[in-house]
Amino acid sequence: MTQKILVIFGTRPEAIKLFPVVHALDALDGVTPIVCVTAQHREILDQVLEIGKIVPDYDLDIMQPDQTLDALTARLLTKIGAVMDEVQPDRVIVQGDTATAMVGALAAYYRKIPVGHVEAGLRSYNIYHPWPEEVNRKMIGTIADLHFAPTQTSANALLKEAVNPDHVHITGNTVIDALHWVTDLIAQKPEMAGGLDELKARFAGKRIIGVTSHRRENFGGGLENIAKAIAAIAKRDDVALIFPVHPNPNVRKVMDAELKDLDNVAMIEPLDYPHFVHLLSLVELMLTDSGGVQEEAPALGKPVLVMRETTERPEGVEAGTAKLVGTDYETIVANTTRLLDDKAEYDRMARAHNPFGDGKSSKRIAQLALNAAGKSAH
Ligand code: UDP
């Protein structure tokens, strides 16, 4: 009998980390993956669906301007629940820590459908950083019966919370699978990442720094400090900063006010995944508050300065590829300057080992989901 596995996601990072899992499930006999997207991020999700060659079976198109977390959560629950009632899946798979993932797990629990959690066990141990993701991820962890922990550290966090060790599997992070897929795609068709050619010409001879910033907990003062720090770094003649700006208006407004007219700063639209991966290959270092970028940049040997107070991905910091610099203006500027001017420090970070996976995580996850079929987990 074939297993129906409903894979649910809604944002760009979830799509990046789940399209390889959908491919891997598709490749197995005895499994039919069914994809439901909530489109919690609309446009930047669609870019990934196209690149990852995913055609959703259900598209809930949930995004509304200025929606509150309450309204988003409520609408997700009724809409995802209705899909589950129609599909009657044998298993649900969600990824990470978004509202979509948390509600997907909850709706499955209400129907006693087992849940597999991709990227399980990441913890910052601060429920307001990242907010509300830390709690979303913990809630999924209490429901799931298959915990796909990317690293030993994340597996340990689950075991410490008394999760049944038989349900915890160290798989690596599927983001590395996605990175390999896209790198191969660009190698075959370089024009897929050709949209950066103009910027490369404009900044020829400069040392490129990549920037992303969009965390909810940095809205307000944190983002303002980040913007001021970027402006200070951009005063150097030898650097250029390329900053794909997240569509969230809270981010755009602050960045526009500080950075719009600076010669050495290019604030650009969010890049599709191949262009972003190409940008990662061009930069000397990344300044970011993103989760996924903390995992991808080390895989490409690029040091990462993490503009957050805490990280649920301590592996990068422990391995020496990433450094937590928070959102303090002076700390961001000082650490960036050090990486630019201290070659030994730069080489130390660039050469550190990537702790996040070998690119085969999705296959492991698909096989584990298939093996679990029919077994009652809890
Ligand atoms: N990313 C992208 N285009 C961009 C910026 C980021 O494709 O313009 C990708 C990036 O490679 C990473 C993911 O989006 O895989 C990270 O998403 P985001 O920073 O939005 O979320 P987080 O990882 O913090 O949850």
Residues whose N, C-alpha, C, O or C-beta is under 5 A from the ligand:
A	BS01	UDP	R12 P13 I16 P244 P270 L271 D272 Y273 F276 D289 S290 G291 G292 V293
